[in-house]
Amino acid sequence: MKAVNLMIVIITLMHFSFLINQTAFDGEFSGLVMTINTILFLVAMITFATVRNAARKSKVTS
């Protein structure tokens, strides 16, 4: 899976978790949703940094 596709999936999960929490549960689990969204954000940023670093290294060695 490409990094861009992974980030789109992560952003979609973040939005749906927020939407479901607000509509179905009236925001009762906002702390849990915020924790999950923070973890998903960190996964996306680590993935981005790893892919960007690998691309930079391959460009330097070429």
Long-range contacts (C-beta under 8 A, 24 or more apart in sequence): 3-47, 3-48, 3-50, 3-51, 6-44, 6-47, 7-44, 7-47, 7-48, 10-40, 10-41, 10-43, 10-44, 11-44, 13-40, 14-40, 14-41
